[in-house]
Amino acid sequence: MSGRARRSAGLLVFRRTEHGPEVLLGHMGGPFFARRDAGAWTLPKGEYEPGEPPWDAARREFQEELGLPPPGGEALPLGEVRQAGGKTVTAWAVEADLDPATVVPGTFSMEWPPRSGQLKEFPELDRVEWFGLDRARDLIVTAQAAFLDRLAEHSG
């Protein structure tokens, strides 16, 4: 995908609790994020090609990353953010209460250790958990915190 802007789309699943809204985030899998927490959590999302509607990509990527059908219900557009690496992410919030224990993450392959010639498989998301908005803000990829703020404006 070099030479053109990379775009991702995803769903920020949230639920209302007596302590305020909680969001479902996934910890990025693979060796680069294994020992990191802050900045290593994301909403389930993935890249899509020009011509594919972002909403369709968000639902497809949710299924691929979590192994669960995307939740139904009203989708609240959260707009776009541009991450530090240059990727533009488009997101929607959908209210649902999912059990993280039911997640069956998709996987990806990469050479590990580097230059070893060995291809290893890693989960796209190695953990999925519910977080209150304040804790989520501490953990989520920095640019994606804007999605939390936009959700808070709508659910406050």
Backbone hydrogen bonds in HBPLUS format (Angstrom, degrees):
<---DONOR---> <-ACCEPTOR-->    atom                        ^
c    i                          cat <-CA-CA->   ^        H-A-AA   ^      H-
h    n   atom  resd res      DA  || num        DHA   H-A  angle D-A-AA Bond
n    s   type  num  typ     dist DA aas  dist angle  dist       angle   num
A0088-THR N   A0006-ARG O   3.03 MM  82  6.45 163.5  2.06 157.3 157.2     1
A0048-TYR N   A0007-ARG O   3.13 MM  41  6.24 143.9  2.27 154.5 155.5     2
A0008-SER N   A0088-THR O   2.84 MM  80  6.23 158.9  1.89 157.7 162.2     3
A0090-THR N   A0008-SER O   2.93 MM  82  6.30 156.6  1.99 142.8 148.3     4
A0009-ALA N   A0046-GLY O   2.96 MM  37  5.73 149.8  2.06 145.9 147.8     5
A0046-GLY N   A0009-ALA O   3.11 MM  37  5.73 146.8  2.23 137.7 144.7     6
A0010-GLY N   A0090-THR O   2.93 MM  80  6.45 145.2  2.05 155.1 165.7     7
A0092-TRP N   A0010-GLY O   3.17 MM  82  6.66 145.0  2.30 148.9 158.9     8
A0011-LEU N   A0044-PRO O   3.21 MM  33  6.07 140.9  2.37 165.1 170.0     9
A0012-LEU N   A0092-TRP O   2.76 MM  80  6.01 168.1  1.78 155.6 159.7    10
A0094-VAL N   A0012-LEU O   3.14 MM  82  6.31 150.1  2.23 130.7 136.7    11
A0024-LEU N   A0013-VAL O   2.93 MM  11  5.49 155.2  1.99 156.3 158.9    12
A0014-PHE N   A0094-VAL O   3.04 MM  80  6.26 153.3  2.11 138.2 144.1    13
A0096-ALA N   A0014-PHE O   2.95 MM  82  6.04 153.3  2.02 151.3 159.8    14
A0015-ARG N   A0022-GLU O   2.92 MM   7  5.40 150.4  2.01 147.5 155.7    15
A0022-GLU N   A0015-ARG O   2.85 MM   7  5.40 155.5  1.91 157.5 164.8    16
A0017-THR N   A0020-GLY O   3.19 MM   3  5.11 140.5  2.35 109.0 120.5    17
A0020-GLY N   A0017-THR O   3.01 MM   3  5.11 165.5  2.03 112.5 114.2    18
A0023-VAL N   A0131-PHE O   2.80 MM 108  5.41 155.2  1.87 153.7 155.3    19
A0131-PHE N   A0023-VAL O   2.91 MM 108  5.41 149.8  2.00 145.4 155.1    20
A0025-LEU N   A0129-GLU O   2.98 MM 104  5.69 163.7  2.01 168.8 165.2    21
A0129-GLU N   A0025-LEU O   2.97 MM 104  5.69 156.6  2.03 162.2 168.2    22
A0026-GLY N   A0042-THR O   2.85 MM  16  5.38 172.4  1.85 161.1 162.2    23
A0042-THR N   A0026-GLY O   2.84 MM  16  5.38 153.9  1.91 147.1 154.9    24
A0027-HIS N   A0127-ARG O   2.78 MM 100  5.16 160.8  1.81 147.6 154.0    25
A0126-ASP N   A0027-HIS O   2.86 MM  99  5.77 138.7  2.03 157.7 166.6    26
A0028-MET N   A0040-ALA O   2.91 MM  12  5.81 168.9  1.92 174.0 177.2    27
A0029-GLY N   A0124-GLU O   2.83 MM  95  4.91 171.2  1.84 124.7 122.8    28
A0036-ARG N   A0033-PHE O   3.04 MM   3  5.09 166.3  2.06 112.5 116.4    29
A0040-ALA N   A0037-ASP O   3.05 MM   3  5.24 161.1  2.08 131.2 129.3    30
A0039-GLY N   A0139-LEU O   2.76 MM 100  5.14 130.4  2.00 107.8 123.8    31
A0041-TRP N   A0139-LEU O   3.37 MM  98  5.68 155.1  2.44 141.7 136.8    32
A0141-VAL N   A0041-TRP O   2.90 MM 100  6.00 136.8  2.09 172.9 167.1    33
A0052-GLU N   A0049-GLU O   3.11 MM   3  5.82 166.4  2.13 138.3 141.9    34
A0056-ASP N   A0053-PRO O   3.03 MM   3  5.38 117.9  2.43 107.3 121.6    35
A0057-ALA N   A0053-PRO O   3.04 MM   4  6.41 158.5  2.09 154.0 160.9    36
A0058-ALA N   A0054-PRO O   2.81 MM   4  6.06 157.4  1.86 154.2 160.0    37
A0059-ARG N   A0055-TRP O   3.14 MM   4  6.41 159.6  2.19 148.3 152.4    38
A0060-ARG N   A0056-ASP O   2.94 MM   4  6.15 160.1  1.98 150.0 156.1    39
A0061-GLU N   A0057-ALA O   2.80 MM   4  5.92 168.1  1.82 156.7 159.9    40
A0062-PHE N   A0058-ALA O   3.04 MM   4  6.16 150.3  2.13 140.4 148.4    41
A0063-GLN N   A0059-ARG O   3.21 MM   4  6.47 164.2  2.24 146.2 149.2    42
A0064-GLU N   A0060-ARG O   2.92 MM   4  6.25 158.4  1.97 150.2 156.9    43
A0065-GLU N   A0061-GLU O   2.77 MM   4  5.84 166.4  1.79 154.3 157.6    44
A0066-LEU N   A0062-PHE O   2.94 MM   4  5.87 159.3  1.98 150.7 156.1    45
A0067-GLY N   A0063-GLN O   2.79 MM   4  4.96 136.7  1.97 130.3 139.5    46
A0106-GLY N   A0065-GLU O   3.33 MM  41  4.81 145.8  2.45 101.7 108.2    47
A0104-VAL N   A0066-LEU O   2.85 MM  38  5.47 156.2  1.90 141.8 140.1    48
A0076-LEU N   A0093-ALA O   2.83 MM  17  4.95 172.0  1.84 151.7 153.9    49
A0093-ALA N   A0076-LEU O   2.80 MM  17  4.95 161.7  1.83 141.9 145.4    50
A0078-LEU N   A0091-ALA O   2.86 MM  13  5.34 163.3  1.88 147.1 145.6    51
A0091-ALA N   A0079-GLY O   3.07 MM  12  5.99 157.1  2.13 164.7 171.6    52
A0081-VAL N   A0089-VAL O   2.91 MM   8  5.39 142.7  2.05 144.5 156.5    53
A0089-VAL N   A0081-VAL O   2.82 MM   8  5.39 162.2  1.85 158.7 164.6    54
A0083-GLN N   A0087-LYS O   2.80 MM   4  5.38 164.4  1.83 169.1 165.7    55
A0086-GLY N   A0083-GLN O   2.82 MM   3  5.39 162.1  1.85 122.5 127.3    56
A0102-THR N   A0099-ASP O   2.88 MM   3  5.67 166.9  1.90 128.4 132.6    57
A0103-VAL N   A0100-PRO O   3.19 MM   3  5.49 166.4  2.21 111.9 116.0    58
A0124-GLU N   A0106-GLY O   2.73 MM  18  5.61 169.2  1.74 144.0 144.2    59
A0108-PHE N   A0122-PHE O   2.82 MM  14  5.49 152.1  1.89 156.9 166.5    60
A0122-PHE N   A0108-PHE O   2.81 MM  14  5.49 162.9  1.84 163.8 169.5    61
A0110-MET N   A0120-LYS O   2.96 MM  10  5.62 155.3  2.02 155.6 162.8    62
A0120-LYS N   A0110-MET O   2.86 MM  10  5.62 175.2  1.87 154.3 152.7    63
A0112-TRP N   A0118-GLN O   2.88 MM   6  5.86 151.3  1.96 161.3 170.7    64
A0116-SER N   A0113-PRO O   3.07 MM   3  5.47 139.0  2.25 143.6 138.7    65
A0136-ALA N   A0132-GLY O   2.87 MM   4  6.00 164.0  1.90 160.3 165.8    66
A0137-ARG N   A0133-LEU O   2.94 MM   4  6.04 149.6  2.03 143.4 150.5    67
A0138-ASP N   A0135-ARG O   3.04 MM   3  5.22 128.1  2.31 100.2 113.7    68
A0139-LEU N   A0136-ALA O   3.05 MM   3  5.19 136.8  2.24 101.2 113.3    69
A0140-ILE N   A0136-ALA O   2.87 MM   4  5.79 162.4  1.90 168.2 169.3    70
A0144-GLN N   A0141-VAL O   2.82 MM   3  5.45 130.1  2.07 121.7 135.7    71
A0145-ALA N   A0142-THR O   3.12 MM   3  5.64 161.6  2.16 115.0 120.7    72
A0146-ALA N   A0143-ALA O   3.37 MM   3  6.25 163.9  2.40 119.7 122.4    73
A0147-PHE N   A0144-GLN O   2.90 MM   3  5.46 141.6  2.05 113.4 123.2    74
A0148-LEU N   A0145-ALA O   3.00 MM   3  5.14 121.3  2.35  99.6 114.2    75
A0149-ASP N   A0145-ALA O   3.11 MM   4  6.53 155.3  2.17 151.5 158.1    76
A0150-ARG N   A0146-ALA O   2.97 MM   4  6.21 159.3  2.01 148.5 153.8    77
A0151-LEU N   A0147-PHE O   2.91 MM   4  6.11 153.6  1.98 145.8 153.1    78
A0152-ALA N   A0148-LEU O   2.91 MM   4  6.12 161.0  1.94 149.2 154.5    79
A0153-GLU N   A0149-ASP O   3.05 MM   4  6.34 149.9  2.14 146.1 153.7    80
A0154-HIS N   A0150-ARG O   3.30 MM   4  6.57 146.6  2.42 139.4 147.1    81
A0154-HIS N   A0151-LEU O   3.01 MM   3  5.22 122.7  2.35 100.5 114.9    82
A0155-SER N   A0151-LEU O   2.87 MM   4  6.09 143.0  2.00 153.3 165.2    83
A0156-GLY N   A0152-ALA O   2.92 MM   4  5.46 122.1  2.26 142.0 149.0    84
